[in-house]
Amino acid sequence: MKIRIGLFLLFLLFILGFLSLLSITNGTIKIEPKKFYNYLIMGTTGNPIYDKIIEKCRLPRTIGAIFAGMGLAVAGLLMQSLFRNPLADPYLIGVSSGASLGVALYVFTSLLFKLGIPHSIWGFITSAYLGSLLTMLVVLSLAKKVRQITTLLIVGLMIGYISSGLITIVISFSDFIGVDNNVLASFIMWGYGSLSSITMKQSLIMSSIIIICCFLVYFLSKFLDAYLLGENYARSVGIDIKKLRILIILISCMITASIIAFSGPIGFVGLVCPIVARLLCGTSKHLYVIPTTMLIGAIFLIIADILVRPGIIVPTTSSELTLMCPLAIIGSPIAIIIYIKRGKMGI
């Protein structure tokens, strides 16, 4: 099994590398792969315009898509392990919406009181983290009273709708506090999920947080395997269930918050990718599932990010689609098929 999964991971890495090249060379202005090769070797394509496009737009965006996809997929895997159900993920149970509300309140209150910090990177991450953590605590408190995961997911969706409504109210106050229309437009675009405005600094900070969190999750793989077999079994092998749950919540919220802070809420990656990874691995052992989930998440999101660019899906348009457009179209049918056939699939 180790050799088979190892070869499969190498295959996924090859696909990811190929898609990364497509991501950097494709868009409104196409860049030949040879020119990008020159950029990697000599530090320039020979065209200053192309150099600027790669440095300011394509490279940060590609790095952001890769690590955001990895992070969302791992966060989804943690949620599914925590609730022991394949239909749990940060987006569906309202954690992403809570993080989005935290960012919205941070941006508009800082503008309202003229604090001058609406663009602080750590302010975005902290507010998103607090919002996601608060929502997660609400969901967990309800989980103790509600035994059916379907009911819990409906509650999560309702929390998401409440958060979306509150975000709309916050945005409606933009005229009152005199928010610039460009800032408002970019914030609305962010609210639907977009990597178009991510900078290299933001991308590197987000990537660093996700890498650290993924390493922590990897070290927890044996504990997660035991937890999947039941709480009684986990206790019998010496695992502190309460501490493990707290760790899962803190890590998943940190991953979700760091991504949402810069890209907005992104759905379906955390739901679909862990399930696909388990099916392809043929096992639920986290030692194998975690790296597979990470690579599938990166591939899924980078494909979506390429598709949303101007001129890709709609050849005549000059405006960009939101990430939820391709993710929902691709992810929803997969989620429906998995839900209907989950008994036969053994998940």
C-alpha positions as CSV (number, residue, x, y, z in Angstrom):
1,M,0.0,0.0,0.0
2,K,2.8,2.4,0.8
3,I,4.4,2.0,-2.6
4,R,1.0,2.4,-4.4
5,I,0.1,5.6,-2.4
6,G,3.6,6.9,-2.8
7,L,3.4,6.6,-6.6
8,F,-0.1,8.1,-6.6
9,L,1.2,11.1,-4.6
10,L,4.0,11.6,-7.1
11,F,1.3,11.6,-9.9
12,L,-0.7,14.2,-8.1
13,L,2.4,16.3,-7.6
14,F,3.0,16.1,-11.4
15,I,-0.6,17.2,-12.1
16,L,-0.2,20.1,-9.6
17,G,3.0,21.2,-11.2
18,F,1.4,21.2,-14.6
19,L,-1.6,23.1,-13.4
20,S,0.6,25.7,-11.6
21,L,2.3,26.4,-15.0
22,L,-1.1,26.8,-16.6
23,S,-2.1,29.1,-13.8
24,I,0.9,31.4,-14.2
25,T,0.8,31.5,-18.0
26,N,-3.0,31.8,-18.6
27,G,-5.3,34.8,-18.1
28,T,-6.3,37.9,-20.0
29,I,-2.7,38.2,-21.2
30,K,-1.1,34.8,-22.1
31,I,2.5,34.2,-21.3
32,E,4.4,31.6,-23.2
33,P,5.8,28.8,-20.9
34,K,9.3,29.4,-22.5
35,K,9.2,33.0,-21.2
36,F,8.2,31.8,-17.7
37,Y,11.1,29.3,-17.9
38,N,13.4,32.3,-18.7
39,Y,12.0,34.1,-15.7
40,L,12.8,31.2,-13.4
41,I,16.3,30.8,-14.7
42,M,17.4,34.5,-15.3
43,G,14.9,36.4,-13.2
44,T,13.2,38.0,-16.2
45,T,11.1,37.1,-19.2
46,G,12.7,39.8,-21.3
47,N,9.5,41.8,-21.1
48,P,9.0,44.1,-18.1
49,I,5.2,43.9,-18.5
50,Y,5.2,40.1,-18.3
51,D,7.6,40.3,-15.3
52,K,5.2,42.5,-13.4
53,I,2.2,40.3,-14.2
54,I,4.0,37.3,-12.9
55,E,5.3,39.0,-9.8
56,K,2.3,41.0,-8.8
57,C,-0.6,38.8,-9.9
58,R,0.0,35.3,-11.3
59,L,2.6,34.0,-8.8
60,P,0.9,35.2,-5.6
61,R,-2.4,33.9,-6.9
62,T,-1.0,30.5,-7.8
63,I,0.7,30.1,-4.5
64,G,-2.4,31.2,-2.7
65,A,-4.6,28.8,-4.6
66,I,-2.3,25.8,-3.9
67,F,-2.0,26.4,-0.1
68,A,-5.6,27.6,0.3
69,G,-6.8,24.4,-1.4
70,M,-4.5,22.3,0.8
71,G,-5.7,24.1,4.0
72,L,-9.4,23.9,3.2
73,A,-9.2,20.2,2.4
74,V,-7.3,19.5,5.6
75,A,-9.8,21.6,7.6
76,G,-12.6,19.6,6.0
77,L,-10.9,16.4,6.9
78,L,-10.6,17.5,10.6
79,M,-14.3,18.4,10.7
80,Q,-15.3,15.1,9.2
81,S,-13.1,13.3,11.7
82,L,-14.4,15.4,14.6
83,F,-18.1,14.7,13.8
84,R,-17.3,11.2,12.3
85,N,-19.4,12.1,9.3
86,P,-18.3,12.8,5.6
87,L,-20.8,15.6,5.2
88,A,-19.2,17.9,7.8
89,D,-16.9,20.8,6.6
90,P,-16.2,24.3,7.7
91,Y,-18.4,25.9,5.0
92,L,-21.5,23.8,5.7
93,I,-21.4,24.0,9.5
94,G,-21.1,27.8,9.4
95,V,-17.5,28.2,10.5
96,S,-16.5,29.9,7.3
97,S,-19.5,32.3,7.6
98,G,-18.5,33.2,11.1
99,A,-15.0,34.0,10.0
100,S,-16.4,36.2,7.2
101,L,-18.5,38.1,9.6
102,G,-15.5,38.6,11.8
103,V,-13.6,40.2,8.9
104,A,-16.5,42.3,7.9
105,L,-17.0,43.7,11.4
106,Y,-13.2,44.3,11.6
107,V,-13.0,46.2,8.3
108,F,-16.1,48.4,8.8
109,T,-15.7,49.2,12.5
110,S,-12.1,50.2,11.9
111,L,-13.2,52.5,9.1
112,L,-16.1,53.9,11.2
113,F,-13.9,54.8,14.1
114,K,-11.1,55.9,11.8
115,L,-8.6,53.5,13.4
116,G,-6.5,53.4,10.3
117,I,-5.9,49.7,10.4
118,P,-8.4,48.1,8.0
119,H,-5.6,46.6,5.9
120,S,-3.6,45.1,8.7
121,I,-2.8,41.4,7.8
122,W,-2.9,40.2,11.4
123,G,-6.1,42.2,12.1
124,F,-7.8,40.2,9.2
125,I,-6.5,36.9,10.5
126,T,-7.4,37.6,14.2
127,S,-10.9,38.8,13.4
128,A,-11.5,35.8,11.1
129,Y,-10.2,33.4,13.8
130,L,-12.3,34.8,16.5
131,G,-15.4,34.7,14.3
132,S,-14.8,31.1,13.2
133,L,-14.0,30.0,16.8
134,L,-17.2,31.6,18.2
135,T,-19.3,29.9,15.5
136,M,-17.6,26.6,16.1
137,L,-18.4,26.8,19.9
138,V,-22.0,27.4,19.0
139,V,-22.1,24.4,16.7
140,L,-20.4,22.2,19.3
141,S,-22.8,23.3,22.0
142,L,-25.7,22.4,19.7
143,A,-24.0,19.1,18.8
144,K,-24.4,17.9,22.4
145,K,-28.2,18.4,22.2
146,V,-28.6,17.2,18.6
147,R,-27.6,13.7,17.8
148,Q,-28.4,13.6,14.0
149,I,-25.7,15.1,11.9
150,T,-28.3,16.1,9.2
151,T,-30.0,18.3,11.8
152,L,-26.7,19.7,12.9
153,L,-25.8,20.6,9.3
154,I,-29.1,22.4,8.8
155,V,-28.3,24.4,12.0
156,G,-24.9,25.2,10.5
157,L,-26.4,26.4,7.3
158,M,-28.9,28.6,9.3
159,I,-25.9,30.1,11.2
160,G,-24.3,30.7,7.8
161,Y,-27.4,32.5,6.6
162,I,-27.6,34.6,9.8
163,S,-23.9,35.6,9.3
164,S,-24.5,36.5,5.7
165,G,-27.5,38.7,6.7
166,L,-25.4,40.5,9.3
167,I,-22.6,41.0,6.7
168,T,-25.2,42.6,4.4
169,I,-26.3,44.9,7.2
170,V,-22.7,45.9,7.9
171,I,-22.1,46.6,4.2
172,S,-25.2,48.7,4.0
173,F,-23.7,51.0,6.5
174,S,-20.9,51.7,4.1
175,D,-22.6,54.9,2.8
176,F,-22.9,56.2,6.3
177,I,-19.2,55.8,7.1
178,G,-18.2,57.0,3.6
179,V,-16.5,53.8,2.3
180,D,-14.9,54.3,-1.2
181,N,-16.8,52.5,-3.9
182,N,-13.7,50.6,-5.0
183,V,-13.2,49.3,-1.5
184,L,-16.8,48.3,-1.3
185,A,-16.7,46.5,-4.7
186,S,-13.5,44.6,-3.8
187,F,-15.1,43.6,-0.4
188,I,-18.2,42.3,-2.1
189,M,-16.1,40.3,-4.6
190,W,-14.1,38.9,-1.6
191,G,-17.4,37.9,0.0
192,Y,-18.0,35.4,-2.8
193,G,-14.5,34.0,-2.7
194,S,-11.7,35.3,-4.8
195,L,-7.9,35.1,-5.0
196,S,-7.6,38.0,-7.6
197,S,-6.5,40.6,-5.0
198,I,-4.1,38.5,-2.9
199,T,-0.6,39.9,-2.6
200,M,2.7,38.0,-2.3
201,K,3.1,39.0,1.3
202,Q,-0.4,37.8,2.1
203,S,0.1,34.6,0.2
204,L,3.4,33.8,2.0
205,I,1.9,34.5,5.5
206,M,-1.2,32.4,4.7
207,S,1.0,29.6,3.3
208,S,3.3,29.6,6.4
209,I,0.3,29.3,8.7
210,I,-1.2,26.4,6.7
211,I,2.1,24.5,6.5
212,I,2.5,24.7,10.3
213,C,-1.1,23.6,10.9
214,C,-0.8,20.7,8.4
215,F,2.4,19.5,10.1
216,L,0.5,19.5,13.4
217,V,-2.4,17.6,11.9
218,Y,0.1,15.0,10.4
219,F,1.6,14.4,13.9
220,L,-2.0,13.9,15.2
221,S,-2.7,11.2,12.5
222,K,-2.5,8.2,14.9
223,F,-4.8,10.0,17.5
224,L,-7.3,10.8,14.7
225,D,-7.3,7.2,13.6
226,A,-8.1,6.0,17.1
227,Y,-10.8,8.7,17.5
228,L,-12.5,7.4,14.3
229,L,-12.8,4.0,15.9
230,G,-14.9,5.5,18.8
231,E,-14.4,7.5,21.9
232,N,-14.2,4.4,24.2
233,Y,-11.4,2.9,22.1
234,A,-9.5,6.2,22.0
235,R,-9.7,6.4,25.8
236,S,-8.6,2.8,26.1
237,V,-5.3,3.6,24.3
238,G,-4.7,6.6,26.5
239,I,-6.0,9.5,24.4
240,D,-7.4,12.6,26.2
241,I,-10.6,13.1,24.1
242,K,-11.2,16.6,25.4
243,K,-7.7,17.9,24.5
244,L,-7.9,16.2,21.1
245,R,-11.2,17.9,20.3
246,I,-9.8,21.3,21.4
247,L,-6.7,20.8,19.2
248,I,-8.9,19.8,16.2
249,I,-11.1,22.9,16.7
250,L,-8.2,25.3,17.2
251,I,-6.3,24.0,14.2
252,S,-9.3,23.8,11.8
253,C,-10.4,27.3,12.8
254,M,-6.9,28.7,12.4
255,I,-6.6,27.2,8.9
256,T,-10.1,28.4,7.9
257,A,-9.5,31.9,9.3
258,S,-6.1,32.4,7.6
259,I,-7.6,31.5,4.2
260,I,-10.9,33.5,4.6
261,A,-9.0,36.6,5.7
262,F,-7.5,37.0,2.2
263,S,-9.7,35.0,-0.1
264,G,-13.1,35.1,1.4
265,P,-15.4,32.1,2.0
266,I,-14.7,29.1,-0.3
267,G,-17.0,26.1,-0.2
268,F,-17.0,22.5,-1.4
269,V,-13.1,22.0,-1.2
270,G,-13.3,20.9,2.4
271,L,-16.4,18.7,1.7
272,V,-15.4,16.9,-1.4
273,C,-11.6,16.5,-1.3
274,P,-11.3,14.4,1.9
275,I,-13.9,12.0,0.7
276,V,-12.3,11.6,-2.7
277,A,-8.9,11.1,-1.0
278,R,-10.2,8.3,1.2
279,L,-11.8,6.6,-1.8
280,L,-8.6,6.8,-3.9
281,C,-6.4,5.7,-1.0
282,G,-8.7,2.8,-0.2
283,T,-8.2,3.5,3.5
284,S,-9.2,5.9,6.3
285,K,-5.7,6.0,7.8
286,H,-4.8,9.6,8.3
287,L,-1.1,8.9,7.6
288,Y,-2.0,8.3,3.9
289,V,-5.2,10.4,3.7
290,I,-3.8,13.7,4.9
291,P,-1.1,14.2,2.1
292,T,-3.5,12.9,-0.5
293,T,-6.3,15.3,0.7
294,M,-3.8,18.2,0.6
295,L,-2.8,17.6,-3.0
296,I,-6.3,17.0,-4.2
297,G,-7.5,20.2,-2.5
298,A,-4.7,22.2,-4.2
299,I,-5.5,20.7,-7.6
300,F,-9.3,21.3,-7.1
301,L,-8.9,25.0,-6.1
302,I,-6.2,25.8,-8.7
303,I,-8.5,24.4,-11.5
304,A,-11.3,26.6,-10.2
305,D,-9.0,29.7,-10.0
306,I,-8.0,29.2,-13.6
307,L,-11.6,28.8,-14.8
308,V,-12.8,32.0,-13.1
309,R,-10.3,34.2,-15.0
310,P,-11.6,36.5,-17.8
311,G,-11.9,34.9,-21.2
312,I,-11.7,31.3,-19.9
313,I,-15.3,30.1,-19.5
314,V,-16.9,33.1,-21.2
315,P,-14.6,34.2,-24.0
316,T,-16.0,37.7,-24.5
317,T,-16.1,38.8,-20.9
318,S,-13.5,41.0,-19.3
319,S,-14.8,40.5,-15.7
320,E,-13.8,37.7,-13.4
321,L,-16.1,35.1,-12.0
322,T,-16.2,34.2,-8.3
323,L,-14.6,31.0,-7.1
324,M,-17.9,29.7,-5.9
325,C,-19.1,29.5,-9.5
326,P,-16.9,26.6,-10.7
327,L,-16.6,25.1,-7.2
328,A,-20.4,24.8,-6.8
329,I,-20.9,23.4,-10.4
330,I,-18.1,20.8,-10.0
331,G,-18.5,20.1,-6.3
332,S,-22.3,19.9,-5.9
333,P,-22.8,16.8,-8.2
334,I,-19.9,15.0,-6.5
335,A,-21.4,15.8,-3.1
336,I,-24.8,14.5,-4.2
337,I,-23.4,11.3,-5.6
338,I,-21.3,10.7,-2.5
339,Y,-24.3,11.3,-0.2
340,I,-26.6,8.9,-2.2
341,K,-24.0,6.2,-2.5
342,R,-22.0,6.6,0.7
343,G,-23.3,3.3,2.1
344,K,-21.9,1.4,-0.9
345,M,-18.7,3.5,-0.8
346,G,-18.1,2.6,2.9
347,I,-17.9,6.2,4.1
